[in-house]
Amino acid sequence: MIMFDDTYKTIASKAEGIYKDRGSKFIALAFPVKSEAEIKEVLENVRKDYHDARHHCYAWILGHDKSAYRQNDDGEPSGTAGRPIHGQLLSFDLTNILLVVVRYFGGTKLGVPGLIRAYKTAAKEALSAAGIVTMTVHDVYELHFEYPLLNEVMRFLKDEKLEILKQDFRLDCRLVFQVRKNDSHQVFDKAAKINGVRIRYLYMV
């Protein structure tokens, strides 16, 4: 069976970086995020907190496979802000992250090369200061079974070292667990072989 890389890197908590050039100040703010709704909320808060800044440029990447991303120049010349910020996220191999660079204009135009350098350097400063963590991708499953099978099911979960997320042992038993993506098929097959147990895939985290 082909194994795929079921890990990804993100940041543990908010991080900041600052870069100054000819009076302009670039404040980079990196946030760990999990959804576009969360990104929207964080961006709104940054715009409120730095309402007097000239630009709020950003880039973000979501998903363990980095399939969703966006970059925004927020009024700066095209390609001078969002793209270099996004480039730093790729350079650090990060996902589930939003990086906003807030610019206070200092009165002197920096030109295209100067802007690219400023946004890139500010972004790099924030990411260099961030605590980078490696996360594992998991599949989440639900088991349904009758109460007499409880001991057998619990033994299976213990043997496979699976993390239980939810359990309900009233009339018929329902239990939700997660398993590392690369172990998912093997665990699914073992659970399906327990007589009287129904297993259903729910989602990936």
Phi and psi restraints in degrees (value plus and minus 20) as a CYANA .aco file:
   2 ILE   PHI     -96.0   -56.0
   2 ILE   PSI     107.3   147.3
   3 MET   PHI    -112.9   -72.9
   3 MET   PSI     119.9   159.9
   4 PHE   PHI    -134.3   -94.3
   4 PHE   PSI     144.1   184.1
   5 ASP   PHI     -91.6   -51.6
   5 ASP   PSI      85.4   125.4
   6 ASP   PHI    -117.2   -77.2
   6 ASP   PSI       8.2    48.2
   7 THR   PHI    -144.4  -104.4
   7 THR   PSI     139.6   179.6
   8 TYR   PHI    -170.1  -130.1
   8 TYR   PSI     141.8   181.8
   9 LYS   PHI    -130.4   -90.4
   9 LYS   PSI     119.6   159.6
  10 THR   PHI    -165.3  -125.3
  10 THR   PSI    -194.0  -154.0
  11 ILE   PHI    -125.0   -85.0
  11 ILE   PSI     129.3   169.3
  12 ALA   PHI     -95.9   -55.9
  12 ALA   PSI     -54.9   -14.9
  13 SER   PHI    -178.0  -138.0
  13 SER   PSI     155.2   195.2
  14 LYS   PHI     -78.3   -38.3
  14 LYS   PSI     122.5   162.5
  15 ALA   PHI    -158.5  -118.5
  15 ALA   PSI     135.4   175.4
  16 GLU   PHI    -150.7  -110.7
  16 GLU   PSI     133.7   173.7
  17 GLY   PHI    -167.6  -127.6
  17 GLY   PSI     133.3   173.3
  18 ILE   PHI    -152.9  -112.9
  18 ILE   PSI     120.8   160.8
  19 TYR   PHI    -157.7  -117.7
  19 TYR   PSI     117.0   157.0
  20 LYS   PHI    -143.5  -103.5
  20 LYS   PSI     121.7   161.7
  21 ASP   PHI    -172.2  -132.2
  21 ASP   PSI     100.2   140.2
  22 ARG   PHI      26.6    66.6
  22 ARG   PSI      26.3    66.3
  23 GLY   PHI      71.5   111.5
  23 GLY   PSI     -43.9    -3.9
  24 SER   PHI     -98.9   -58.9
  24 SER   PSI     120.4   160.4
  25 LYS   PHI    -138.1   -98.1
  25 LYS   PSI     110.1   150.1
  26 PHE   PHI    -135.6   -95.6
  26 PHE   PSI      94.1   134.1
  27 ILE   PHI    -126.1   -86.1
  27 ILE   PSI      96.5   136.5
  28 ALA   PHI    -118.2   -78.2
  28 ALA   PSI     111.3   151.3
  29 LEU   PHI    -146.2  -106.2
  29 LEU   PSI      96.7   136.7
  30 ALA   PHI    -126.0   -86.0
  30 ALA   PSI     114.1   154.1
  31 PHE   PHI    -149.2  -109.2
  31 PHE   PSI     116.6   156.6
  32 PRO   PHI     -95.5   -55.5
  32 PRO   PSI     111.5   151.5
  33 VAL   PHI    -158.5  -118.5
  33 VAL   PSI     139.7   179.7
  34 LYS   PHI    -145.7  -105.7
  34 LYS   PSI     -28.2    11.8
  35 SER   PHI    -174.6  -134.6
  35 SER   PSI     142.9   182.9
  36 GLU   PHI     -87.1   -47.1
  36 GLU   PSI     -51.9   -11.9
  37 ALA   PHI     -83.3   -43.3
  37 ALA   PSI     -61.3   -21.3
  38 GLU   PHI     -86.9   -46.9
  38 GLU   PSI     -59.9   -19.9
  39 ILE   PHI     -79.4   -39.4
  39 ILE   PSI     -65.4   -25.4
  40 LYS   PHI     -79.1   -39.1
  40 LYS   PSI     -63.3   -23.3
  41 GLU   PHI     -85.7   -45.7
  41 GLU   PSI     -64.3   -24.3
  42 VAL   PHI     -83.4   -43.4
  42 VAL   PSI     -63.3   -23.3
  43 LEU   PHI     -80.4   -40.4
  43 LEU   PSI     -61.7   -21.7
  44 GLU   PHI     -81.4   -41.4
  44 GLU   PSI     -61.8   -21.8
  45 ASN   PHI     -86.8   -46.8
  45 ASN   PSI     -59.5   -19.5
  46 VAL   PHI     -83.8   -43.8
  46 VAL   PSI     -62.8   -22.8
  47 ARG   PHI     -83.1   -43.1
  47 ARG   PSI     -54.4   -14.4
  48 LYS   PHI     -90.5   -50.5
  48 LYS   PSI     -66.7   -26.7
  49 ASP   PHI     -85.2   -45.2
  49 ASP   PSI     -53.2   -13.2
  50 TYR   PHI    -139.0   -99.0
  50 TYR   PSI      27.8    67.8
  51 HIS   PHI     -84.8   -44.8
  51 HIS   PSI     -41.4    -1.4
  52 ASP   PHI    -111.9   -71.9
  52 ASP   PSI     -16.8    23.2
  53 ALA   PHI    -101.2   -61.2
  53 ALA   PSI     135.0   175.0
  54 ARG   PHI     -96.3   -56.3
  54 ARG   PSI     -60.5   -20.5
  55 HIS   PHI    -156.9  -116.9
  55 HIS   PSI     127.4   167.4
  56 HIS   PHI    -147.5  -107.5
  56 HIS   PSI      63.2   103.2
  57 CYS   PHI    -110.8   -70.8
  57 CYS   PSI     130.6   170.6
  58 TYR   PHI    -176.6  -136.6
  58 TYR   PSI     146.8   186.8
  59 ALA   PHI    -168.1  -128.1
  59 ALA   PSI     129.4   169.4
  60 TRP   PHI    -163.6  -123.6
  60 TRP   PSI     137.1   177.1
  61 ILE   PHI    -156.7  -116.7
  61 ILE   PSI     116.6   156.6
  62 LEU   PHI    -149.6  -109.6
  62 LEU   PSI     133.8   173.8
  63 GLY   PHI      73.9   113.9
  63 GLY   PSI     122.5   162.5
  64 HIS   PHI     -82.9   -42.9
  64 HIS   PSI     -43.8    -3.8
  65 ASP   PHI    -116.8   -76.8
  65 ASP   PSI     -13.2    26.8
  66 LYS   PHI      38.7    78.7
  66 LYS   PSI       9.8    49.8
  67 SER   PHI     -96.0   -56.0
  67 SER   PSI     -42.4    -2.4
  68 ALA   PHI    -131.1   -91.1
  68 ALA   PSI     108.5   148.5
  69 TYR   PHI    -176.7  -136.7
  69 TYR   PSI     142.0   182.0
  70 ARG   PHI    -175.8  -135.8
  70 ARG   PSI     133.1   173.1
  71 GLN   PHI    -158.1  -118.1
  71 GLN   PSI     126.2   166.2
  72 ASN   PHI    -162.1  -122.1
  72 ASN   PSI     107.6   147.6
  73 ASP   PHI    -108.1   -68.1
  73 ASP   PSI     -33.0     7.0
  74 ASP   PHI      22.4    62.4
  74 ASP   PSI      31.9    71.9
  75 GLY   PHI      72.5   112.5
  75 GLY   PSI     -32.3     7.7
  76 GLU   PHI     -94.2   -54.2
  76 GLU   PSI     140.1   180.1
  77 PRO   PHI     -74.1   -34.1
  77 PRO   PSI     120.5   160.5
  78 SER   PHI     -71.3   -31.3
  78 SER   PSI     109.3   149.3
  79 GLY   PHI      64.1   104.1
  79 GLY   PSI     -19.1    20.9
  80 THR   PHI    -114.0   -74.0
  80 THR   PSI     -33.1     6.9
  81 ALA   PHI    -146.3  -106.3
  81 ALA   PSI     -85.8   -45.8
  82 GLY   PHI     -77.4   -37.4
  82 GLY   PSI     -61.7   -21.7
  83 ARG   PHI     -86.9   -46.9
  83 ARG   PSI     -68.5   -28.5
  84 PRO   PHI     -84.5   -44.5
  84 PRO   PSI     -51.4   -11.4
  85 ILE   PHI     -85.2   -45.2
  85 ILE   PSI     -68.2   -28.2
  86 HIS   PHI     -79.9   -39.9
  86 HIS   PSI     -59.1   -19.1
  87 GLY   PHI     -79.3   -39.3
  87 GLY   PSI     -56.4   -16.4
  88 GLN   PHI     -91.3   -51.3
  88 GLN   PSI     -56.3   -16.3
  89 LEU   PHI     -80.6   -40.6
  89 LEU   PSI     -61.7   -21.7
  90 LEU   PHI     -88.4   -48.4
  90 LEU   PSI     -60.5   -20.5
  91 SER   PHI     -81.2   -41.2
  91 SER   PSI     -57.7   -17.7
  92 PHE   PHI    -106.1   -66.1
  92 PHE   PSI     -22.1    17.9
  93 ASP   PHI      39.4    79.4
  93 ASP   PSI      28.3    68.3
  94 LEU   PHI    -129.7   -89.7
  94 LEU   PSI     135.6   175.6
  95 THR   PHI    -163.8  -123.8
  95 THR   PSI     156.5   196.5
  96 ASN   PHI      31.3    71.3
  96 ASN   PSI      31.1    71.1
  97 ILE   PHI    -165.0  -125.0
  97 ILE   PSI     123.5   163.5
  98 LEU   PHI    -141.5  -101.5
  98 LEU   PSI     111.7   151.7
  99 LEU   PHI    -146.7  -106.7
  99 LEU   PSI      97.0   137.0
 100 VAL   PHI    -128.5   -88.5
 100 VAL   PSI     112.9   152.9
 101 VAL   PHI    -135.7   -95.7
 101 VAL   PSI      96.6   136.6
 102 VAL   PHI    -113.3   -73.3
 102 VAL   PSI     109.6   149.6
 103 ARG   PHI    -134.8   -94.8
 103 ARG   PSI     107.4   147.4
 104 TYR   PHI    -122.2   -82.2
 104 TYR   PSI      98.1   138.1
 105 PHE   PHI     -93.3   -53.3
 105 PHE   PSI     114.1   154.1
 106 GLY   PHI    -121.3   -81.3
 106 GLY   PSI     -12.9    27.1
 107 GLY   PHI      77.7   117.7
 107 GLY   PSI     -35.4     4.6
 108 THR   PHI    -135.1   -95.1
 108 THR   PSI     107.4   147.4
 109 LYS   PHI     -91.2   -51.2
 109 LYS   PSI     119.1   159.1
 110 LEU   PHI    -116.6   -76.6
 110 LEU   PSI     -32.4     7.6
 111 GLY   PHI      55.9    95.9
 111 GLY   PSI     144.5   184.5
 112 VAL   PHI     -79.1   -39.1
 112 VAL   PSI     -70.7   -30.7
 113 PRO   PHI     -81.0   -41.0
 113 PRO   PSI     -58.3   -18.3
 114 GLY   PHI     -84.6   -44.6
 114 GLY   PSI     -60.4   -20.4
 115 LEU   PHI     -86.3   -46.3
 115 LEU   PSI     -66.2   -26.2
 116 ILE   PHI     -78.2   -38.2
 116 ILE   PSI     -65.1   -25.1
 117 ARG   PHI     -82.6   -42.6
 117 ARG   PSI     -62.2   -22.2
 118 ALA   PHI     -84.6   -44.6
 118 ALA   PSI     -68.9   -28.9
 119 TYR   PHI     -87.4   -47.4
 119 TYR   PSI     -58.5   -18.5
 120 LYS   PHI     -84.3   -44.3
 120 LYS   PSI     -66.6   -26.6
 121 THR   PHI     -87.0   -47.0
 121 THR   PSI     -62.2   -22.2
 122 ALA   PHI     -80.9   -40.9
 122 ALA   PSI     -65.1   -25.1
 123 ALA   PHI     -80.5   -40.5
 123 ALA   PSI     -64.6   -24.6
 124 LYS   PHI     -82.1   -42.1
 124 LYS   PSI     -59.7   -19.7
 125 GLU   PHI     -79.8   -39.8
 125 GLU   PSI     -65.0   -25.0
 126 ALA   PHI     -84.9   -44.9
 126 ALA   PSI     -64.1   -24.1
 127 LEU   PHI     -89.8   -49.8
 127 LEU   PSI     -52.5   -12.5
 128 SER   PHI     -87.5   -47.5
 128 SER   PSI     -49.5    -9.5
 129 ALA   PHI    -104.9   -64.9
 129 ALA   PSI     -33.7     6.3
 130 ALA   PHI     -97.5   -57.5
 130 ALA   PSI     130.1   170.1
 131 GLY   PHI    -105.7   -65.7
 131 GLY   PSI      88.9   128.9
 132 ILE   PHI    -109.5   -69.5
 132 ILE   PSI     111.3   151.3
 133 VAL   PHI    -143.4  -103.4
 133 VAL   PSI     128.9   168.9
 134 THR   PHI    -119.3   -79.3
 134 THR   PSI     104.4   144.4
 135 MET   PHI    -129.8   -89.8
 135 MET   PSI     135.9   175.9
 136 THR   PHI    -129.8   -89.8
 136 THR   PSI     120.2   160.2
 137 VAL   PHI    -102.5   -62.5
 137 VAL   PSI     113.1   153.1
 138 HIS   PHI    -143.3  -103.3
 138 HIS   PSI     130.4   170.4
 139 ASP   PHI    -120.2   -80.2
 139 ASP   PSI     122.0   162.0
 140 VAL   PHI    -132.6   -92.6
 140 VAL   PSI     110.4   150.4
 141 TYR   PHI    -144.5  -104.5
 141 TYR   PSI     138.5   178.5
 142 GLU   PHI    -139.8   -99.8
 142 GLU   PSI     113.9   153.9
 143 LEU   PHI    -129.1   -89.1
 143 LEU   PSI     118.1   158.1
 144 HIS   PHI    -140.9  -100.9
 144 HIS   PSI     114.0   154.0
 145 PHE   PHI    -183.0  -143.0
 145 PHE   PSI     144.3   184.3
 146 GLU   PHI    -101.8   -61.8
 146 GLU   PSI     134.8   174.8
 147 TYR   PHI     -75.7   -35.7
 147 TYR   PSI     -58.4   -18.4
 148 PRO   PHI     -78.1   -38.1
 148 PRO   PSI     -40.2    -0.2
 149 LEU   PHI    -107.8   -67.8
 149 LEU   PSI     -19.7    20.3
 150 LEU   PHI     -75.5   -35.5
 150 LEU   PSI     -68.0   -28.0
 151 ASN   PHI     -80.2   -40.2
 151 ASN   PSI     -62.1   -22.1
 152 GLU   PHI     -85.3   -45.3
 152 GLU   PSI     -62.0   -22.0
 153 VAL   PHI     -85.3   -45.3
 153 VAL   PSI     -64.1   -24.1
 154 MET   PHI     -85.0   -45.0
 154 MET   PSI     -55.7   -15.7
 155 ARG   PHI     -85.3   -45.3
 155 ARG   PSI     -62.0   -22.0
 156 PHE   PHI     -79.8   -39.8
 156 PHE   PSI     -65.6   -25.6
 157 LEU   PHI     -83.1   -43.1
 157 LEU   PSI     -59.4   -19.4
 158 LYS   PHI     -88.7   -48.7
 158 LYS   PSI     -64.6   -24.6
 159 ASP   PHI     -80.3   -40.3
 159 ASP   PSI     -58.4   -18.4
 160 GLU   PHI    -108.7   -68.7
 160 GLU   PSI     -19.6    20.4
 161 LYS   PHI      34.4    74.4
 161 LYS   PSI      29.2    69.2
 162 LEU   PHI    -115.8   -75.8
 162 LEU   PSI     124.0   164.0
 163 GLU   PHI    -111.1   -71.1
 163 GLU   PSI     102.1   142.1
 164 ILE   PHI    -103.1   -63.1
 164 ILE   PSI     108.9   148.9
 165 LEU   PHI    -118.0   -78.0
 165 LEU   PSI     -57.6   -17.6
 166 LYS   PHI    -168.2  -128.2
 166 LYS   PSI     131.3   171.3
 167 GLN   PHI    -170.2  -130.2
 167 GLN   PSI     125.3   165.3
 168 ASP   PHI    -163.7  -123.7
 168 ASP   PSI      89.9   129.9
 169 PHE   PHI    -131.2   -91.2
 169 PHE   PSI      23.3    63.3
 170 ARG   PHI    -104.7   -64.7
 170 ARG   PSI    -134.3   -94.3
 171 LEU   PHI     -82.5   -42.5
 171 LEU   PSI     -91.9   -51.9
 172 ASP   PHI    -127.6   -87.6
 172 ASP   PSI     130.2   170.2
 173 CYS   PHI    -105.2   -65.2
 173 CYS   PSI     120.9   160.9
 174 ARG   PHI    -154.4  -114.4
 174 ARG   PSI     112.5   152.5
 175 LEU   PHI    -163.3  -123.3
 175 LEU   PSI     113.2   153.2
 176 VAL   PHI    -133.4   -93.4
 176 VAL   PSI     110.3   150.3
 177 PHE   PHI    -155.9  -115.9
 177 PHE   PSI     142.7   182.7
 178 GLN   PHI    -140.9  -100.9
 178 GLN   PSI     130.3   170.3
 179 VAL   PHI    -158.9  -118.9
 179 VAL   PSI     123.3   163.3
 180 ARG   PHI     -76.1   -36.1
 180 ARG   PSI     117.3   157.3
 181 LYS   PHI     -70.5   -30.5
 181 LYS   PSI     -65.1   -25.1
 182 ASN   PHI     -89.9   -49.9
 182 ASN   PSI     -36.1     3.9
 183 ASP   PHI    -119.8   -79.8
 183 ASP   PSI     -19.6    20.4
 184 SER   PHI     -81.7   -41.7
 184 SER   PSI     -68.7   -28.7
 185 HIS   PHI     -82.8   -42.8
 185 HIS   PSI     -63.4   -23.4
 186 GLN   PHI     -81.8   -41.8
 186 GLN   PSI     -65.6   -25.6
 187 VAL   PHI     -87.2   -47.2
 187 VAL   PSI     -60.8   -20.8
 188 PHE   PHI     -77.8   -37.8
 188 PHE   PSI     -67.4   -27.4
 189 ASP   PHI     -81.0   -41.0
 189 ASP   PSI     -62.0   -22.0
 190 LYS   PHI     -85.3   -45.3
 190 LYS   PSI     -63.3   -23.3
 191 ALA   PHI     -84.9   -44.9
 191 ALA   PSI     -60.0   -20.0
 192 ALA   PHI     -85.2   -45.2
 192 ALA   PSI     -42.5    -2.5
 193 LYS   PHI    -104.1   -64.1
 193 LYS   PSI     -30.7     9.3
 194 ILE   PHI     -95.9   -55.9
 194 ILE   PSI      96.6   136.6
 195 ASN   PHI     -80.4   -40.4
 195 ASN   PSI     104.8   144.8
 196 GLY   PHI      74.1   114.1
 196 GLY   PSI     -21.9    18.1
 197 VAL   PHI    -122.8   -82.8
 197 VAL   PSI     109.9   149.9
 198 ARG   PHI    -126.9   -86.9
 198 ARG   PSI     111.8   151.8
 199 ILE   PHI    -138.9   -98.9
 199 ILE   PSI     118.9   158.9
 200 ARG   PHI    -156.1  -116.1
 200 ARG   PSI     112.1   152.1
 201 TYR   PHI     -95.3   -55.3
 201 TYR   PSI     115.5   155.5
 202 LEU   PHI    -126.6   -86.6
 202 LEU   PSI     -81.7   -41.7
 203 TYR   PHI    -188.0  -148.0
 203 TYR   PSI     156.4   196.4
 204 MET   PHI    -132.7   -92.7
 204 MET   PSI     121.2   161.2
